[in-house]
């Protein structure tokens, strides 16, 4: 599940709610404790949630079964495992807590979900948000243009994986890691270590050429998979390998001609380095 997570901070009546966007599953996960604290008007809803969770578990409530744990920033500024659920699960938890804040929180959650629906029907909203965010960080328009193309290619790639029956977050992570390892000679973890990254997004730290080759691998894998009449996990895996090899061969040819390594330790700590 921790593949392709974007940790966000949303607010409700000036109170911070730790929120995570899972790109592969295309859904939000929200900190249960943060919502429970608001509903119970407590500075820390941990004790209330622990008791409620035990009761729901004893009742066989599916919400607890579907509850995940992710590392989120705690009040002491340390990353700690925190219970999170998706928007649907959060609605069910709210139903179990008598609170005058219940309806306002439900409206807030509905709006949060609507943001993603709006973006589905009007992708320009997402593009404009990303565009402005990258500009604020100092990226050049050329790099931003390439990054946005890469985002579009990534979505097509993951959509095609889904068409092949890939649903589990771990499978997305494995196939992404395989693709990256083949074309770059580095696993995702090794690639991030090379660039000195921890939780940062790898693609936001790629040079233009790295983005191009990563996109070539994903686009090629997508097109190869689409050309097959049989949709299966094996088809997805084979397509990933073939797409990665084509991008790898391209990388090696460019490196042979230029005498320069394409995959480097450059990162966006100095944005000008990667543009």
Helices and strands as residue ranges (DSSP letters): E 5-12, E 15-22, E 27-31, H 32-39, H 46-58, H 62-65, E 68-73, E 79-86, H 87-95, H 102-121, H 123-136, H 141-163, H 169-184, H 188-194, G 203-205, H 208-226, H 233-258, G 268-274
